[in-house]
Amino acid sequence: MRVRKKKHGAERLAACAEILCERPTEPIPGGERPLWLEIGCGKGGFACGMAAAHPEVSFYAMEKVSDVLVLAAERAMAMGDERPAGLRFLRADAKDLPEWFAPGSLSGIFLNFSDPWPKAGHAKRRLTHRTFLSSYFALLADGGFLALKTDNESLFAFTLEELAAVGRLPLWQTDDLHASRYAEGNILTEYEKNFIAQGMPIHALRVIK
């Protein structure tokens, strides 16, 4: 989907500098606080909601498109004094994650409604291709989790196949998250709200390293 260029996007991002991360000179190590990462944060609804629900966590929200990232960052800034102290945003591509985070530094990774790249020739671009999955599990600490939500049945089936290819099995999976026992504590994304309104089921899974 093409994103409309935002007016004064660079200036608007600069105004959110206090919650934006610059590319580190060395990968970010793990710390005493759990470190969670959302890959492809969109407009930031999930990141803001999850960080607020889990103030004990350092929550990083990643987006590679600046004109989308500015909306997420502004959403967080608009929370004012209620903005979670551990919430940060970064502009990066998933293939560059090892430059941002050290091996074993992450406690959780979220993939929410990632682009399904439906053409067969684009399989390697999918964020659940085995190349990406191997990178994620290298960044996760033992006991860390990978969580996925999608409306796309084909992407979900592909993900299960790719997980098996890298020797990983879900702790749980469901083809209808909101009708399952796993819905407790679920934070809705913008896409998710639209899909629910249309009566579409949400596929979800969680894998523990």
GUMARDO-228387 format. One record per atom (N, C-alpha, C): residue number from 1; residue in one letter; atom name; y, x, z. Coordinates in Angstrom, 3 decimals. Last residue first. Example, Ala and Ser with C-alpha at 12.3 -4.5 7.8 and 13.67 -1.06 7.14 Angstrom:
PT    nr   rest   atom          v          u          w
PT     2      S      N     -2.250     12.850      7.080
PT     2      S     CA     -1.060     13.670      7.140
PT     2      S      C      0.030     12.900      7.870
PT     1      A      N     -5.690     13.190      7.800
PT     1      A     CA     -4.500     12.300      7.800
PT     1      A      C     -3.300     13.200      7.800
***
This chain:
PT    nr   rest   atom          v          u          w
PT   209      K      N    -19.357     11.327     22.766
PT   209      K     CA    -19.859     12.668     22.487
PT   209      K      C    -20.680     13.147     23.675
PT   208      I      N    -19.861      7.959     21.903
PT   208      I     CA    -19.596      8.913     22.976
PT   208      I      C    -20.162     10.272     22.587
PT   207      V      N    -18.381      5.481     19.926
PT   207      V     CA    -19.340      6.576     19.984
PT   207      V      C    -18.913      7.519     21.094
PT   206      R      N    -18.009      2.082     19.174
PT   206      R     CA    -17.593      3.199     20.010
PT   206      R      C    -18.734      4.202     20.071
PT   205      L      N    -16.757     -0.380     16.847
PT   205      L     CA    -17.799      0.458     17.439
PT   205      L      C    -17.169      1.502     18.337
PT   204      A      N    -16.243     -3.435     15.001
PT   204      A     CA    -15.827     -2.387     15.934
PT   204      A      C    -17.030     -1.608     16.422
PT   203      H      N    -14.805     -5.848     12.864
PT   203      H     CA    -15.930     -4.956     13.134
PT   203      H      C    -15.430     -3.828     14.039
PT   202      I      N    -13.572     -9.037     13.221
PT   202      I     CA    -13.232     -7.621     13.329
PT   202      I      C    -14.497     -6.839     13.685
PT   201      P      N    -13.363    -11.902     11.052
PT   201      P     CA    -13.989    -11.136     12.135
PT   201      P      C    -13.591     -9.666     12.073
PT   200      M      N    -10.609    -14.049     10.394
PT   200      M     CA    -11.463    -12.969      9.915
PT   200      M      C    -12.067    -12.210     11.094
PT   199      G      N     -8.744    -16.073     10.717
PT   199      G     CA    -10.130    -16.340     11.073
PT   199      G      C    -11.101    -15.267     10.630
PT   198      Q      N     -6.132    -15.492     10.400
PT   198      Q     CA     -6.843    -15.927      9.204
PT   198      Q      C     -8.316    -16.230      9.479
PT   197      A      N     -5.483    -14.538     12.876
PT   197      A     CA     -4.844    -15.781     12.437
PT   197      A      C     -5.537    -16.368     11.214
PT   196      I      N     -6.881    -12.140     12.767
PT   196      I     CA     -7.323    -13.181     13.692
PT   196      I      C     -6.761    -14.533     13.274
PT   195      F      N     -5.300    -10.747     10.936
PT   195      F     CA     -6.682    -11.072     10.593
PT   195      F      C     -7.230    -12.177     11.488
PT   194      N      N     -2.898    -10.475     12.384
PT   194      N     CA     -2.930    -11.219     11.117
PT   194      N      C     -4.346    -11.645     10.755
PT   193      K      N     -3.754     -8.899     14.512
PT   193      K     CA     -3.185    -10.221     14.772
PT   193      K      C     -3.220    -11.078     13.513
PT   192      E      N     -4.512     -6.565     13.132
PT   192      E     CA     -5.510     -7.363     13.838
PT   192      E      C     -5.010     -8.776     14.117
PT   191      Y      N     -2.111     -5.478     12.259
PT   191      Y     CA     -3.089     -5.973     11.290
PT   191      Y      C     -4.076     -6.926     11.956
PT   190      E      N     -1.038     -4.753     14.762
PT   190      E     CA     -0.347     -5.726     13.921
PT   190      E      C     -1.304     -6.331     12.893
PT   189      T      N     -3.663     -4.704     17.271
PT   189      T     CA     -2.750     -4.068     16.337
PT   189      T      C     -2.047     -5.155     15.531
PT   188      L      N     -4.353     -5.455     20.706
PT   188      L     CA     -4.269     -5.875     19.314
PT   188      L      C     -3.305     -5.002     18.515
PT   187      I      N     -6.573     -4.007     22.919
PT   187      I     CA     -5.161     -4.125     22.561
PT   187      I      C     -5.085     -4.416     21.069
PT   186      N      N     -9.139     -5.120     25.056
PT   186      N     CA     -8.744     -4.765     23.692
PT   186      N      C     -7.248     -4.994     23.486
PT   185      G      N    -10.084     -5.967     27.471
PT   185      G     CA     -9.187     -4.816     27.471
PT   185      G      C     -8.728     -4.387     26.094
PT   184      E      N    -12.961     -7.282     26.047
PT   184      E     CA    -12.185     -7.129     27.278
PT   184      E      C    -11.355     -5.842     27.227
PT   183      A      N    -14.610     -7.238     23.875
PT   183      A     CA    -13.203     -7.587     23.640
PT   183      A      C    -12.338     -7.398     24.878
PT   182      Y      N    -17.262     -6.949     24.241
PT   182      Y     CA    -16.484     -5.714     24.141
PT   182      Y      C    -14.992     -5.983     23.937
PT   181      R      N    -18.617     -9.246     24.066
PT   181      R     CA    -18.252     -8.819     25.422
PT   181      R      C    -17.399     -7.562     25.405
PT   180      S      N    -17.269    -11.010     21.158
PT   180      S     CA    -18.231    -10.178     21.876
PT   180      S      C    -17.728     -9.826     23.268
PT   179      A      N    -15.502    -12.121     19.538
PT   179      A     CA    -16.516    -13.036     20.045
PT   179      A      C    -17.545    -12.292     20.890
PT   178      H      N    -14.004    -10.019     18.702
PT   178      H     CA    -13.351    -11.001     19.562
PT   178      H      C    -14.288    -12.091     20.058
PT   177      L      N    -15.759     -8.501     17.033
PT   177      L     CA    -15.255     -7.978     18.301
PT   177      L      C    -14.774     -9.069     19.234
PT   176      D      N    -18.209     -8.756     15.230
PT   176      D     CA    -17.214     -9.764     15.601
PT   176      D      C    -16.688     -9.427     16.991
PT   175      D      N    -20.063     -6.841     14.895
PT   175      D     CA    -19.447     -7.358     13.676
PT   175      D      C    -18.429     -8.453     13.961
PT   174      T      N    -20.302     -3.938     16.962
PT   174      T     CA    -20.274     -5.384     16.804
PT   174      T      C    -19.598     -5.765     15.497
PT   173      Q      N    -21.838     -1.405     18.947
PT   173      Q     CA    -21.184     -1.839     17.715
PT   173      Q      C    -21.251     -3.356     17.647
PT   172      W      N    -22.074      1.393     21.229
PT   172      W     CA    -22.170     -0.024     20.889
PT   172      W      C    -21.468     -0.290     19.588
PT   171      L      N    -22.485      4.023     20.812
PT   171      L     CA    -22.868      3.490     22.112
PT   171      L      C    -23.015      1.984     21.992
PT   170      P      N    -23.674      5.036     17.586
PT   170      P     CA    -22.729      4.305     18.437
PT   170      P      C    -23.324      3.958     19.795
PT   169      L      N    -24.800      8.382     17.027
PT   169      L     CA    -25.116      6.959     17.058
PT   169      L      C    -24.109      6.246     17.956
PT   168      R      N    -24.800     11.266     14.955
PT   168      R     CA    -24.178     10.486     16.024
PT   168      R      C    -24.557      9.020     15.900
PT   167      G      N    -25.371     13.090     12.887
PT   167      G     CA    -26.202     13.046     14.084
PT   167      G      C    -25.608     12.293     15.254
PT   166      V      N    -24.042     12.868     10.577
PT   166      V     CA    -23.616     13.963     11.465
PT   166      V      C    -24.325     13.893     12.817
PT   165      A      N    -25.266     10.656      9.487
PT   165      A     CA    -25.342     11.920      8.746
PT   165      A      C    -24.913     13.109      9.597
PT   164      A      N    -24.528      8.626     11.183
PT   164      A     CA    -25.926      9.066     11.190
PT   164      A      C    -26.069     10.429     10.520
PT   163      L      N    -21.861      8.431     10.354
PT   163      L     CA    -22.172      8.831     11.724
PT   163      L      C    -23.604      9.339     11.821
PT   162      E      N    -22.254      7.487      7.767
PT   162      E     CA    -21.680      8.815      7.963
PT   162      E      C    -21.911      9.326      9.383
PT   161      E      N    -23.278      4.928      8.280
PT   161      E     CA    -24.070      5.891      7.515
PT   161      E      C    -23.578      7.316      7.744
PT   160      L      N    -21.123      3.794      9.629
PT   160      L     CA    -22.405      3.909     10.310
PT   160      L      C    -23.302      4.925      9.602
PT   159      T      N    -19.208      3.867      7.564
PT   159      T     CA    -19.003      4.629      8.788
PT   159      T      C    -20.310      4.832      9.536
PT   158      F      N    -20.248      2.014      5.730
PT   158      F     CA    -20.100      3.428      5.349
PT   158      F      C    -19.982      4.303      6.592
PT   157      A      N    -19.938     -0.312      7.232
PT   157      A     CA    -21.284      0.133      6.860
PT   157      A      C    -21.274      1.615      6.475
PT   156      F      N    -17.122     -0.332      7.351
PT   156      F     CA    -17.908     -0.287      8.588
PT   156      F      C    -19.326      0.213      8.297
PT   155      L      N    -16.416     -0.567      4.693
PT   155      L     CA    -16.032      0.639      5.418
PT   155      L      C    -16.848      0.780      6.688
PT   154      S      N    -17.461     -3.149      4.223
PT   154      S     CA    -17.993     -1.997      3.492
PT   154      S      C    -17.651     -0.684      4.195
PT   153      E      N    -15.888     -4.777      5.883
PT   153      E     CA    -17.329     -4.677      6.121
PT   153      E      C    -17.927     -3.448      5.442
PT   152      N      N    -12.882     -4.386      7.320
PT   152      N     CA    -13.574     -4.109      6.068
PT   152      N      C    -15.064     -3.848      6.318
PT   151      D      N    -11.409     -4.503      9.537
PT   151      D     CA    -11.766     -5.804      8.965
PT   151      D      C    -12.692     -5.633      7.775
PT   150      T      N    -12.078     -2.317     12.289
PT   150      T     CA    -11.765     -2.553     10.886
PT   150      T      C    -12.128     -3.986     10.502
PT   149      K      N    -11.939      0.203     14.760
PT   149      K     CA    -11.828     -1.224     14.448
PT   149      K      C    -11.462     -1.351     12.972
PT   148      L      N    -13.486      2.699     16.778
PT   148      L     CA    -13.050      2.224     15.466
PT   148      L      C    -12.974      0.710     15.435
PT   147      A      N    -13.416      5.540     18.850
PT   147      A     CA    -13.413      4.084     18.757
PT   147      A      C    -12.849      3.658     17.410
PT   146      L      N    -15.030      8.142     20.386
PT   146      L     CA    -14.401      7.754     19.121
PT   146      L      C    -14.534      6.246     19.010
PT   145      F      N    -14.696      9.857     23.550
PT   145      F     CA    -15.150      8.761     22.690
PT   145      F      C    -14.369      8.690     21.382
PT   144      G      N    -16.128     12.420     25.724
PT   144      G     CA    -15.042     11.747     25.009
PT   144      G      C    -15.581     10.727     24.025
PT   143      G      N    -18.283     13.777     26.656
PT   143      G     CA    -17.985     12.509     27.312
PT   143      G      C    -16.834     11.764     26.673
PT   142      D      N    -16.769     16.814     25.867
PT   142      D     CA    -18.012     16.134     26.202
PT   142      D      C    -17.690     14.891     27.031
PT   141      A      N    -13.800     16.310     23.869
PT   141      A     CA    -14.511     16.910     24.992
PT   141      A      C    -15.835     16.186     25.187
PT   140      L      N    -13.185     16.516     20.367
PT   140      L     CA    -13.480     15.724     21.553
PT   140      L      C    -14.179     16.557     22.622
PT   139      L      N    -13.104     18.209     18.220
PT   139      L     CA    -11.899     18.109     19.046
PT   139      L      C    -12.141     17.348     20.340
PT   138      A      N    -15.557     17.834     17.046
PT   138      A     CA    -15.223     19.179     17.511
PT   138      A      C    -14.021     19.151     18.449
PT   137      F      N    -15.335     15.202     16.295
PT   137      F     CA    -16.256     15.516     17.387
PT   137      F      C    -16.059     16.941     17.902
PT   136      Y      N    -13.449     15.449     14.189
PT   136      Y     CA    -13.142     14.665     15.394
PT   136      Y      C    -14.031     15.087     16.561
PT   135      S      N    -14.867     16.981     12.302
PT   135      S     CA    -13.641     17.499     12.895
PT   135      S      C    -13.316     16.771     14.193
PT   134      S      N    -16.893     15.207     11.633
PT   134      S     CA    -17.250     16.494     12.225
PT   134      S      C    -16.042     17.124     12.914
PT   133      L      N    -15.337     13.173     10.467
PT   133      L     CA    -16.081     12.921     11.696
PT   133      L      C    -16.451     14.222     12.401
PT   132      F      N    -14.383     14.408      8.115
PT   132      F     CA    -13.447     14.043      9.186
PT   132      F      C    -14.189     13.857     10.508
PT   131      T      N    -16.872     14.692      6.815
PT   131      T     CA    -16.005     15.855      7.018
PT   131      T      C    -15.006     15.594      8.140
PT   130      R      N    -17.897     12.091      6.632
PT   130      R     CA    -18.533     13.048      7.542
PT   130      R      C    -17.686     14.305      7.791
PT   129      H      N    -15.295      9.638      6.703
PT   129      H     CA    -16.190     10.510      5.950
PT   129      H      C    -16.707     11.590      6.894
PT   128      T      N    -13.451      8.109      7.941
PT   128      T     CA    -14.756      8.200      8.594
PT   128      T      C    -15.769      8.919      7.715
PT   127      L      N    -11.253      8.056      6.364
PT   127      L     CA    -11.129      8.763      7.634
PT   127      L      C    -12.417      8.786      8.438
PT   126      R      N    -11.779      8.722      2.945
PT   126      R     CA    -11.936      7.794      4.069
PT   126      R      C    -11.956      8.569      5.376
PT   125      R      N    -11.864     10.582      0.989
PT   125      R     CA    -10.551     10.318      1.576
PT   125      R      C    -10.646      9.397      2.801
PT   124      K      N    -14.389     10.618     -0.009
PT   124      K     CA    -14.003     11.744      0.841
PT   124      K      C    -12.635     11.559      1.476
PT   123      A      N    -14.429      8.351     -1.688
PT   123      A     CA    -15.131      8.326     -0.404
PT   123      A      C    -14.674      9.436      0.538
PT   122      H      N    -13.422      7.888     -4.166
PT   122      H     CA    -12.459      8.205     -3.119
PT   122      H      C    -13.094      8.306     -1.744
PT   121      G      N    -15.332      7.010     -5.892
PT   121      G     CA    -14.841      8.364     -6.074
PT   121      G      C    -13.867      8.818     -5.014
PT   120      A      N    -15.579      4.328     -5.201
PT   120      A     CA    -16.631      5.274     -4.823
PT   120      A      C    -16.154      6.718     -4.912
PT   119      K      N    -12.778      2.640     -3.852
PT   119      K     CA    -13.426      3.238     -5.006
PT   119      K      C    -14.409      4.316     -4.562
PT   118      P      N    -11.586      1.915     -1.337
PT   118      P     CA    -12.794      1.230     -1.827
PT   118      P      C    -13.485      1.858     -3.035
PT   117      W      N    -10.180      2.912      1.168
PT   117      W     CA    -10.394      3.649     -0.082
PT   117      W      C    -11.643      3.111     -0.786
PT   116      P      N     -9.501      1.694      3.564
PT   116      P     CA    -10.923      1.773      3.201
PT   116      P      C    -11.210      2.587      1.948
PT   115      D      N     -7.319      2.920      5.986
PT   115      D     CA     -7.430      2.599      4.566
PT   115      D      C     -8.891      2.738      4.145
PT   114      S      N     -8.134      1.642      9.281
PT   114      S     CA     -7.847      2.727      8.351
PT   114      S      C     -8.010      2.247      6.917
PT   113      F      N     -8.124      0.092     11.650
PT   113      F     CA     -7.822     -0.489     10.338
PT   113      F      C     -7.353      0.576      9.346
PT   112      N      N     -7.885      2.669     13.817
PT   112      N     CA     -7.640      1.230     13.736
PT   112      N      C     -7.244      0.824     12.317
PT   111      L      N     -9.407      4.940     15.668
PT   111      L     CA     -9.189      4.671     14.247
PT   111      L      C     -9.081      3.157     14.098
PT   110      F      N     -8.845      7.036     18.410
PT   110      F     CA     -8.862      5.663     17.902
PT   110      F      C     -8.579      5.648     16.403
PT   109      I      N    -10.390      9.167     20.704
PT   109      I     CA     -9.773      9.054     19.384
PT   109      I      C     -9.942      7.617     18.906
PT   108      G      N    -10.263     10.890     23.838
PT   108      G     CA    -10.520      9.689     23.057
PT   108      G      C     -9.762      9.715     21.747
PT   107      S      N     -9.841     13.377     24.852
PT   107      S     CA    -10.757     12.518     25.596
PT   107      S      C    -11.095     11.247     24.820
PT   106      L      N     -9.444     16.601     23.377
PT   106      L     CA     -9.226     15.153     23.345
PT   106      L      C    -10.288     14.408     24.156
PT   105      S      N    -10.226     19.272     23.410
PT   105      S     CA     -9.013     18.875     24.143
PT   105      S      C     -8.854     17.366     24.277
PT   104      G      N    -12.274     20.446     21.961
PT   104      G     CA    -12.574     19.897     23.270
PT   104      G      C    -11.389     19.382     24.053
PT   103      P      N    -10.120     22.655     20.255
PT   103      P     CA    -11.472     22.113     20.403
PT   103      P      C    -11.717     21.632     21.831
PT   102      A      N     -6.654     21.582     20.292
PT   102      A     CA     -7.693     22.581     20.493
PT   102      A      C     -9.069     21.925     20.572
PT   101      F      N     -4.570     20.161     17.789
PT   101      F     CA     -5.324     20.014     19.039
PT   101      F      C     -6.463     21.029     19.109
PT   100      W      N     -3.272     20.985     15.411
PT   100      W     CA     -2.520     20.317     16.470
PT   100      W      C     -3.239     20.350     17.818
PT    99      E      N     -5.030     22.043     13.682
PT    99      E     CA     -3.810     22.820     13.923
PT    99      E      C     -3.010     22.247     15.085
PT    98      P      N     -6.978     20.083     13.496
PT    98      P     CA     -7.300     21.311     14.234
PT    98      P      C     -6.099     22.230     14.464
PT    97      L      N     -5.574     18.123     11.856
PT    97      L     CA     -5.712     17.941     13.305
PT    97      L      C     -6.099     19.215     14.053
PT    96      D      N     -5.248     18.009      9.141
PT    96      D     CA     -4.570     19.091      9.855
PT    96      D      C     -4.747     19.021     11.372
PT    95      K      N     -6.377     15.738      8.199
PT    95      K     CA     -7.042     17.000      7.851
PT    95      K      C     -6.439     18.190      8.596
PT    94      A      N     -4.601     13.750      8.945
PT    94      A     CA     -5.836     13.919      9.712
PT    94      A      C     -6.530     15.239      9.409
PT    93      D      N     -1.216     14.828      9.042
PT    93      D     CA     -2.342     14.328      8.266
PT    93      D      C     -3.618     14.627      9.047
PT    92      A      N      1.645     13.837     11.009
PT    92      A     CA      0.626     14.788     10.574
PT    92      A      C     -0.426     14.054      9.762
PT    91      R      N      3.991     13.434     13.355
PT    91      R     CA      3.778     13.216     11.913
PT    91      R      C      2.822     14.284     11.417
PT    90      L      N      3.621     11.873     16.554
PT    90      L     CA      3.635     13.058     15.709
PT    90      L      C      3.370     12.673     14.261
PT    89      F      N      4.690     10.733     19.755
PT    89      F     CA      4.388     10.477     18.350
PT    89      F      C      4.450     11.771     17.565
PT    88      R      N      3.632      9.842     23.105
PT    88      R     CA      4.289     10.730     22.151
PT    88      R      C      3.836     10.407     20.733
PT    87      L      N      3.560      8.758     26.407
PT    87      L     CA      3.476      8.357     25.006
PT    87      L      C      4.289      9.292     24.119
PT    86      G      N      3.773      9.079     29.153
PT    86      G     CA      2.823      9.914     28.426
PT    86      G      C      2.713      9.627     26.946
PT    85      A      N      5.496      7.189     30.154
PT    85      A     CA      5.937      8.584     30.149
PT    85      A      C      5.032      9.466     29.296
PT    84      P      N      6.034      4.116     28.474
PT    84      P     CA      5.127      5.005     29.211
PT    84      P      C      5.527      6.466     29.063
PT    83      R      N      8.999      2.300     28.871
PT    83      R     CA      8.224      3.151     27.974
PT    83      R      C      7.333      4.085     28.783
PT    82      E      N     10.662      0.933     30.478
PT    82      E     CA      9.255      0.542     30.543
PT    82      E      C      8.379      1.381     29.614
PT    81      D      N     13.216      1.697     29.919
PT    81      D     CA     12.619      2.223     31.140
PT    81      D      C     11.145      1.882     31.260
PT    80      G      N     12.678      1.127     26.473
PT    80      G     CA     13.589      1.571     27.527
PT    80      G      C     12.854      2.157     28.722
PT    79      M      N     11.491      0.152     24.278
PT    79      M     CA     10.896     -0.243     25.561
PT    79      M      C     11.756      0.204     26.733
PT    78      A      N     12.601      1.333     22.096
PT    78      A     CA     13.150      0.041     22.492
PT    78      A      C     12.567     -0.459     23.814
PT    77      M      N     10.963      3.506     21.664
PT    77      M     CA     12.277      3.736     22.267
PT    77      M      C     12.875      2.430     22.791
PT    76      A      N      8.825      2.207     20.368
PT    76      A     CA      8.628      2.803     21.687
PT    76      A      C      9.967      3.014     22.400
PT    75      R      N     10.089      1.471     18.003
PT    75      R     CA      9.482      0.445     18.851
PT    75      R      C      9.298      0.968     20.273
PT    74      E      N     10.735      3.931     16.964
PT    74      E     CA     11.824      3.043     17.401
PT    74      E      C     11.289      1.927     18.291
PT    73      A      N      8.166      4.821     16.337
PT    73      A     CA      8.959      5.535     17.327
PT    73      A      C     10.097      4.667     17.856
PT    72      A      N      7.420      2.964     14.359
PT    72      A     CA      6.640      3.087     15.589
PT    72      A      C      7.461      3.751     16.685
PT    71      L      N      9.347      3.445     12.399
PT    71      L     CA      9.239      2.112     12.996
PT    71      L      C      8.493      2.162     14.324
PT    70      V      N      8.821      6.088     11.725
PT    70      V     CA     10.114      5.759     12.313
PT    70      V      C     10.075      4.380     12.977
PT    69      L      N      6.300      5.968     10.523
PT    69      L     CA      6.438      6.575     11.839
PT    69      L      C      7.755      6.197     12.500
PT    68      V      N      6.940      4.983      8.035
PT    68      V     CA      6.182      4.132      8.954
PT    68      V      C      6.347      4.656     10.377
PT    67      D      N      8.281      7.038      6.883
PT    67      D     CA      8.942      5.738      6.875
PT    67      D      C      8.179      4.701      7.685
PT    66      S      N      6.432      9.165      7.078
PT    66      S     CA      7.646      9.166      7.898
PT    66      S      C      8.286      7.789      7.997
PT    65      V      N      3.062      9.066      7.340
PT    65      V     CA      4.154      8.545      6.514
PT    65      V      C      5.405      8.394      7.379
PT    64      K      N      1.134      9.800      9.178
PT    64      K     CA      1.546     10.798      8.190
PT    64      K      C      2.726     10.357      7.338
PT    63      E      N      0.950      9.520     12.657
PT    63      E     CA      1.188      8.804     11.396
PT    63      E      C      1.694      9.827     10.384
PT    62      M      N     -0.400      9.245     15.931
PT    62      M     CA     -0.180     10.043     14.726
PT    62      M      C     -0.008      9.153     13.501
PT    61      A      N      0.260      9.291     19.274
PT    61      A     CA      0.134      8.383     18.135
PT    61      A      C      0.529      9.130     16.875
PT    60      Y      N     -1.146     10.199     22.310
PT    60      Y     CA     -0.497     10.693     21.101
PT    60      Y      C     -0.783      9.724     19.956
PT    59      F      N     -0.931      9.778     25.681
PT    59      F     CA     -1.314      9.092     24.451
PT    59      F      C     -0.476      9.608     23.280
PT    58      S      N     -2.307     10.681     28.615
PT    58      S     CA     -1.325     11.166     27.640
PT    58      S      C     -1.758     10.629     26.282
PT    57      V      N     -2.966      8.260     31.192
PT    57      V     CA     -3.371      8.963     29.973
PT    57      V      C     -2.149      9.510     29.230
PT    56      E      N     -2.204      6.604     33.176
PT    56      E     CA     -2.818      7.863     33.598
PT    56      E      C     -3.166      8.770     32.427
PT    55      P      N     -1.412      4.224     32.081
PT    55      P     CA     -0.370      5.212     32.396
PT    55      P      C     -0.923      6.554     32.848
PT    54      H      N     -2.569      2.156     30.184
PT    54      H     CA     -3.250      3.315     30.762
PT    54      H      C     -2.234      4.423     31.070
PT    53      A      N     -0.939      0.236     29.181
PT    53      A     CA     -2.101     -0.225     29.939
PT    53      A      C     -2.812      0.917     30.656
PT    52      A      N      0.861      1.779     27.747
PT    52      A     CA      1.349      1.007     28.892
PT    52      A      C      0.201      0.562     29.787
PT    51      A      N     -0.807      2.768     25.748
PT    51      A     CA     -0.182      3.710     26.670
PT    51      A      C      0.341      2.998     27.918
PT    50      M      N     -1.430      0.351     24.452
PT    50      M     CA     -2.480      1.120     25.109
PT    50      M      C     -1.903      2.105     26.112
PT    49      G      N      1.090     -0.482     23.464
PT    49      G     CA      0.312     -1.322     24.371
PT    49      G      C     -0.737     -0.542     25.134
PT    48      C      N      1.838      1.656     21.817
PT    48      C     CA      2.697      1.248     22.929
PT    48      C      C      1.920      0.433     23.952
PT    47      A      N     -0.360      1.673     20.013
PT    47      A     CA     -0.020      2.845     20.818
PT    47      A      C      0.817      2.470     22.036
PT    46      F      N     -0.202     -0.893     18.842
PT    46      F     CA     -1.380     -0.494     19.621
PT    46      F      C     -1.037      0.664     20.544
PT    45      G      N      2.345     -0.792     17.564
PT    45      G     CA      2.019     -1.810     18.556
PT    45      G      C      0.848     -1.431     19.444
PT    44      G      N      3.076      0.996     15.522
PT    44      G     CA      3.098      1.430     16.912
PT    44      G      C      2.727      0.407     17.960
PT    43      K      N      2.877      0.643     12.830
PT    43      K     CA      4.152      0.299     13.449
PT    43      K      C      4.168      0.499     14.956
PT    42      G      N      0.534      3.231     12.383
PT    42      G     CA      1.269      2.110     11.805
PT    42      G      C      2.598      1.883     12.505
PT    41      C      N     -1.039      5.332     13.265
PT    41      C     CA     -0.558      4.376     14.276
PT    41      C      C      0.222      3.206     13.695
PT    40      G      N     -3.249      7.299     12.585
PT    40      G     CA     -2.699      6.232     11.751
PT    40      G      C     -2.187      5.104     12.617
PT    39      I      N     -5.150      7.831     15.271
PT    39      I     CA     -4.936      8.391     13.946
PT    39      I      C     -4.508      7.268     13.006
PT    38      E      N     -4.381      8.289     18.583
PT    38      E     CA     -4.583      7.269     17.555
PT    38      E      C     -4.224      7.881     16.213
PT    37      L      N     -5.785     10.036     21.279
PT    37      L     CA     -5.090     10.130     19.999
PT    37      L      C     -5.417      8.932     19.127
PT    36      W      N     -5.520     11.032     24.703
PT    36      W     CA     -6.027     10.116     23.675
PT    36      W      C     -5.158     10.222     22.427
PT    35      L      N     -6.395     12.937     27.335
PT    35      L     CA     -5.543     12.968     26.156
PT    35      L      C     -6.196     12.115     25.072
PT    34      P      N     -6.256     12.783     30.888
PT    34      P     CA     -6.967     12.498     29.644
PT    34      P      C     -5.977     12.443     28.486
PT    33      R      N     -4.718     15.484     32.694
PT    33      R     CA     -4.671     14.086     32.258
PT    33      R      C     -5.526     13.906     31.000
PT    32      E      N     -5.128     18.204     32.782
PT    32      E     CA     -5.683     17.386     33.857
PT    32      E      C     -5.704     15.914     33.472
PT    31      G      N     -5.768     19.017     29.311
PT    31      G     CA     -5.136     19.205     30.607
PT    31      G      C     -5.806     18.357     31.662
PT    30      G      N     -6.444     20.835     26.266
PT    30      G     CA     -6.664     19.726     27.186
PT    30      G      C     -6.011     20.052     28.525
PT    29      P      N     -3.837     22.275     24.177
PT    29      P     CA     -5.081     22.306     24.957
PT    29      P      C     -5.254     21.028     25.764
PT    28      I      N     -2.702     22.224     20.884
PT    28      I     CA     -2.486     21.664     22.220
PT    28      I      C     -3.806     21.670     22.989
PT    27      P      N     -2.632     25.273     18.991
PT    27      P     CA     -3.166     23.920     19.240
PT    27      P      C     -2.985     23.493     20.700
PT    26      E      N      0.562     26.874     18.668
PT    26      E     CA     -0.854     26.967     18.986
PT    26      E      C     -1.362     25.560     19.274
PT    25      T      N      2.927     25.866     17.831
PT    25      T     CA      2.572     27.199     17.332
PT    25      T      C      1.109     27.500     17.616
PT    24      P      N      2.899     22.368     16.867
PT    24      P     CA      2.821     23.450     17.850
PT    24      P      C      2.493     24.792     17.205
PT    23      R      N      5.290     20.387     15.296
PT    23      R     CA      4.022     21.070     15.100
PT    23      R      C      3.950     22.272     16.050
PT    22      E      N      6.894     18.282     17.750
PT    22      E     CA      6.970     19.256     16.667
PT    22      E      C      5.603     19.920     16.526
PT    21      C      N      6.765     14.905     18.596
PT    21      C     CA      6.197     16.240     18.789
PT    21      C      C      6.409     17.089     17.548
PT    20      L      N      9.071     12.594     19.994
PT    20      L     CA      8.418     13.154     18.818
PT    20      L      C      7.932     14.565     19.117
PT    19      I      N     10.614     11.642     21.990
PT    19      I     CA      9.203     11.237     22.026
PT    19      I      C      8.433     11.726     20.798
PT    18      E      N     13.131     12.662     21.538
PT    18      E     CA     12.532     12.909     22.851
PT    18      E      C     11.070     12.481     22.933
PT    17      A      N     13.952     11.800     18.985
PT    17      A     CA     13.436     13.153     19.163
PT    17      A      C     12.709     13.358     20.488
PT    16      C      N     14.974      9.590     17.837
PT    16      C     CA     13.787      9.395     18.676
PT    16      C      C     13.178     10.728     19.094
PT    15      A      N     16.900     10.380     16.145
PT    15      A     CA     17.352      9.667     17.340
PT    15      A      C     16.199      9.420     18.321
PT    14      A      N     15.408     11.307     14.047
PT    14      A     CA     16.079     12.283     14.903
PT    14      A      C     16.542     11.643     16.210
PT    13      L      N     14.738      8.908     12.832
PT    13      L     CA     13.700      9.688     13.503
PT    13      L      C     14.320     10.689     14.474
PT    12      R      N     17.249      8.267     11.818
PT    12      R     CA     16.611      7.370     12.789
PT    12      R      C     15.494      8.085     13.545
PT    11      E      N     17.669     10.302     10.010
PT    11      E     CA     18.570     10.170     11.153
PT    11      E      C     17.941      9.298     12.235
PT    10      A      N     15.612      9.752      8.203
PT    10      A     CA     15.648     11.039      8.899
PT    10      A      C     16.528     10.962     10.145
PT     9      G      N     16.309      7.131      7.259
PT     9      G     CA     15.065      7.390      7.975
PT     9      G      C     15.094      8.678      8.777
PT     8      H      N     18.351      5.759      5.991
PT     8      H     CA     18.692      6.684      7.071
PT     8      H      C     17.472      7.046      7.920
PT     7      K      N     16.196      3.153      5.060
PT     7      K     CA     17.532      3.720      4.999
PT     7      K      C     17.782      4.597      6.225
PT     6      K      N     12.826      3.738      4.126
PT     6      K     CA     13.765      3.253      5.122
PT     6      K      C     15.120      3.948      4.962
PT     5      K      N     10.978      2.699      1.338
PT     5      K     CA     11.707      3.779      1.997
PT     5      K      C     12.773      3.201      2.918
PT     4      R      N      8.081      0.772      1.663
PT     4      R     CA      9.479      0.810      1.244
PT     4      R      C     10.225      1.872      2.044
PT     3      V      N      4.926      1.919      0.796
PT     3      V     CA      5.847      1.658      1.894
PT     3      V      C      7.272      1.783      1.388
PT     2      R      N      2.162      0.579     -0.897
PT     2      R     CA      3.389      1.359     -0.971
PT     2      R      C      4.346      0.935      0.132
PT     1      M      N     -1.193      0.844      0.000
PT     1      M     CA      0.000      0.000      0.000
PT     1      M      C      1.240      0.878      0.000
***
